[in-house]
Amino acid sequence: MATGTGFSASTRFLRGRVRTGITRSRNSVMPAAQMTAAAVGAYAFAEYVLGHKGPLFAATSALIALGFSRDPRLRRVMEVGLGCTIGIVVGDLLLHWLGSGIWQAAVVLFFSILLARFLDGGTIFTTQLGLQSLLVVLLPVPPGGPFTRSLDAVVGGLFALLLTVLIPKDPRREPRKDVRMLLHELSKVLRECASALHYSDSTQAWHALIRGRNCQPLVDAMRQSLRASGEVATLAPAYRRHRDTLDKLETSLDYIDLALRNSRVFARRLTSAINHAALSDEATQNIADVLQETAMAVDSLSAGLAAMNDSERRANLRTARLELSAVAAQLHPKMLEVRKLEGETVVMLFRPLMVDLLEAAGMDSNEARDALPPL
């Protein structure tokens, strides 16, 4: 029996991994084609046009510059080119002074890594500088001299940049996916808080707080993807018209970040309110309903910010503003039948979160504050 259960679990695991792998491969077809074209093109250009023999650094720098990363691509290209060039200079100088060998390679690598960390904090820059200086010491000097390798690295970076400009991916795709995931997590935080109230379970409210804290890496990842997408929209003529959409999405992200921070403060206070029985049954039900309605409005906001066309975006954001405004109009302790001071604090902490969400949906800050009932 145990063997059969273990076999079934293993089969489910393998099926899940296969499905994930197929999805990942399908989504990587275009980037893989770009990386292949850039690497082979850079190698061919360096070999047949520049006359370099075996210009492997041209192909490798193009691959690294176009690699699967959220980092802004222009920065990555510059890091590759500069890292290769400086690494080769350092390696060549130390080779001249120290000679070649194992201990010389160790000295060169150690010095190069420290130099890279002094010049720049980028991981790719450090890796490239250290690797190239090490290879200069270990590999024989090419017929064209050591600096042909730095030129090959520049060629690879330029080919990567050219492919980015000529055949770019839609710069809106990654940020849309990120904002959908981020708002899904915020919606779950709100629903967990509502459930915690419904069952008077402070542990569940604490879990909502932990979920909110775990959203910060998602915010940081989305900021990175927006920077990278902004570069593509700036460099690629086909997508320059989307620059405004990305700017609006970045503005919305700032307010979503604030809303997430306020949700963590709210969840922490809610935990205390539940532990101290600070809310009556009527107030508990009313606040739980407000949280559920806010979560549904966040779903509408997610649909609007992740929409594929402008008309769909405007329609969903309008719906989100209406739904959020309806919730905001209820956020007064008396309207929610809250009597105790600690319960009033829970309501007061939810008001700035609502303003953040209204501004994320495109509402003016003064209008968003006016949506709240006066105290």
N, C-alpha and C positions, 0 to 999 in steps of 0.2 A: 504493500500500500504506500509506504513512504517512498519507495523507489519510483512508483508511478507518479506520485505527486512531484518529486524532484525532476523527473523527466518532463512533465508537463510545464513546470516553471521554466526549465531550460529552453524548451521549445518556444514558449511565449517570449522569453528574453531574446532568443535568436531572431524570431520574427520581427520583434520591435527594432532590433539593431539593423536588420536588412531594410525595413521600411525607412528608417531614419537615413541609412546610407544612400538609398535610392533617391530620396527627396533631396539630400544634400548634393548628390552628384548631378541631379537634374537642374538644380538651381545654380550649379557651378559651370554649366556648359559655356556660357558667354565669357565669364572671366577666364576659363581655361583656354578658350580660343584666343583671347587677347594676350594672355601670357605666352602662349605658343608663338603667335605671330611676332610679338615684340622680341622674344628671345632669339628666335631663328633669324628674324630680320636684322637685329643688331649684330649677330654673329656674321651673317653674310656681308653686311655693309663693311664691318671692320676688316674682314678677310679679303674681299674682292675689290673694295673701293680704296680702303686705306692701306691694304697690302700687309696687314698684320698676320703673323702665322699663329694659328690656333688661338684666336681671341676669346677664350672662355669667359674672361671677366665681362665682356660685353653681354653675353647671354645671361650670366648669373646676376648681374646688376639689374637687368631688365626684369628678370623673374622676381627678385626681391622687391623692386620698386612697385610692381603690380600685384604683389602677394595678397593673400586673403587677410586683410587687416582693416580695422576701423580707422586707423590713423589717417589724417589728411594726406592725400597722395602726393601733392606737391612737396610737402615736407619730407616724405619718404624718399622721393627722387633726389632731393638735395642732400639728404643724409647719406644716401648710397654713393653719389658722386664724390662728395667731400670726404667721406670715410675712406673710400678706395684711394683717392688721390693722396690724402695726408698719410694714410697707412703705408703706401708705397714709398713716399718720401722718407718717412721715419725708418722703414725697413731698409731702404737703400743706404741711408746714412750710417745706421748701426752696423750693417753688413760691411761697409767700408772700414769702420773703426774696429769691429770685433772679429770679423771673419765669419764663416759659416760653421754650423755644428749644432749639436743638441743643446748644450748649455747656452750658446748664443741665441738660439731660438727661444729658450725660456726667458732670457733677459729681455729680448725684443718684445715678446708677447706681454710680459708683466708691465714693462714701461709703456707700451702702446695702450693697454687698457686704462692705466692711470691717466695718461694724457687725454684719452677720449673722454673719461669722466670729468676731467678738468675743463675741457672745451665745451662739452654738451652733455645733457642728461639723457638724450635719446638712446634707446636700446639698440636700434638698428645701427646708429652711428658708431657706437662702441664696438659692436660685433664686426662691422665692416672694417674699421680701422685696425682692430687687433688681428683679424683674419688676413687682411692683405699684407700687413707688415710681416706676419709670420710666414706667409707663402713666399714673400720676396726672399726671405732668408733660406727657406728650404728648397725652393725651386730654382732651376738654372735661369740665368738672365736671358730673355728672349732676344732674337737677332736685332730687333729695333731698339733695344735698350729698355731699362726698367719702366720708363715713363710711358711706354706704349700701353701698359696695362691700365694706367690711370685714364688715358684717352679712351680705351675700350670701355671703362666704367661709365665715362661721360656719355659715350655713344649709347650704351644700354639704357641709361636714365632718360636720354632724349627720346629714344624709341618708345619707352614706356609712357612718357608724357604725350608723345604724338598719338599713340593709340588711345590714351585717355580723352584727348580732344576730338579725334576723328570718330571713334566708336565708343562713346560713353554709355554707361548704364543710366537709367532714369534716376536722377539725384533725389527724387522724392520717395523712392521705394523704401529705402532703409529707414529714414526718419518716420515714415508712416507706420511701418511695422513696429518701431520702437515705441511710438506714442500710443499705439493700440495696446501693447503689452503693459505699458506704464499705467494707463488709465484702467486697464483691467485689474491690476493689482490694487489701485486706489478704491475701485468699486468693491473689491473683496474685503478691504479693510473696513469700509463703511458697513457692509453686510455682516461682517463678523461682530462689529460693535453692536449692531441692531440685535443680532442673535444673543449676544452676551446680556443685553438688557432684558430680552424676552425670557431667558432662562435664569436671569440673575446670577450669571456665571462670570466672576471677575477674572478667572483664568483665561477664558476665551477673549475677554477684552485685552488682556496682556498679550495674548497671541496676536491679536490685531496690531498691537503696538510693535511687536517683533516683525510682523509682515511689513509694516510701514517703514521700519528701519532698513529692512532688506531691499527697499526700493531705490536707495541712493545709488548703488552701482548701475541700475537701469537708467537713472537720470544722467549719470556721467557718461554712460555708453551712448545715449542719445545726443549729448552735446558733441561727442566725437564724430558721430555719423553726420550731424548737421554741419560741422566744419568741413568734413570731407565732401559732402554734397554741395556745400557752398562753393568749393573750389571747382567742382565739375561744372556747376551752373555758370561760373564765371569764365572758365576756359572754353567750354564747348558751346559753339554758336547755337546748336539745336536746342539747348536747354536754358538759354539765358532768360527766356520769358518766364521761367519758373523761379527766378531769384526772389521775387516778391512773396511767393507762396512759402518759400523756405524761411524768409525773414519773419513772416507772420507765425510760422510754426515755432521758430526760436523764441519769439515773444510769448507765445502760449506756454512753451516749456518752462519759462521763468515763473509763470504764475502756477503751473502745475507743481513745480518744485516747492513753492511756498505752501500750496495746499497740502502736499504730502507732509511737510514739516508740521503744519498745524494739525493734521490728522494724528500725528504721533503725540502731540501735546494733548489733544482731545482724548485719545485712547488712554493715556496715562491718567488723566483726571477722571475718566469714566470708571476705570478700575477702582479708584479710591471711592467714588460715589456708590458703586455697587457694594463694596465691602462695608461701607458705613450706612447702607440703606437710606441714602439721602433723597431718594425719589419715591413718590407715592406710586400706586398702581396706575393711576391715570397718567401721571407724568411719564412713567416708564413706557407705557404704550404709545403716547404721543411722540416722544423722542425717538423711539424705535421706528415709528412710521416715517418720521422726518428723515431718518438715516436711510431707510429703504428707498424713499422717493429720491433722495440725493444720489444714491447709487444708480438708480435708473436714469437720472439726468446725466450722470457721468458716462453711462453707456452711450447716450445720445451725443455727448461731447466727443467721445472716442470715434463714433461713426462719422462725425463732421470733420474732425482733424485728420482722419485717415482716409477721407473720401478721395476717389480717383478723378472726379471732375468738379469744376467750380460750382455748378448748379447744385449738385448733391451736397457739396461742402456747405454752401450757404443755407440750404434747407435744413440740414441736420444741426448746424450751429444755431439757427433761429429756434428750432425746437428745444435745444439744450438751454438757451437763454430763457425761454418761456418757462420750462420746467424748473430751472434753478430759481427764477424769480418767484415762482409760486411757493417754493420751499422757503426762500428767504423771508417772504412776507409773514411766515409763522414764527420766526425766531425771536420770540419775546417770552420771558419766563411765565408771565401771566397767561398768555395764549396757550402755552403748553401745560398749564396747571402745575407749575413748579413753585414750591413754597419755601423750601429750605435754602440756605445760602449756598451750600455746596452744590446743590442741584442747579441753582442759578448760574454758578460758575461753569458748569457743563454747557449750558446754553450759550453763555457769553463766549466761551472758547470756540464754539462752532460758527459763530458769526463771521470772524475773519476768514475762515476756511471757505465759507460761501462766497465772500467777496472775491477771493482768489479764483474760484471756479468760474464766476461770472466774467471776470476779466480774461480768463483763459478762453472763454467762449466768444470773446471779441467785444464785450461791453466796456464802455468808458468807466474809469475808476469812480468818478462822482456818481454816475448813474447806478453803478453796482452798490455803492454804499447807501444810496437812496432807496434801493430795493428792500433794505432791512427796515423793520418797524422802529420808530424812535423809542428810546428808552425813557 
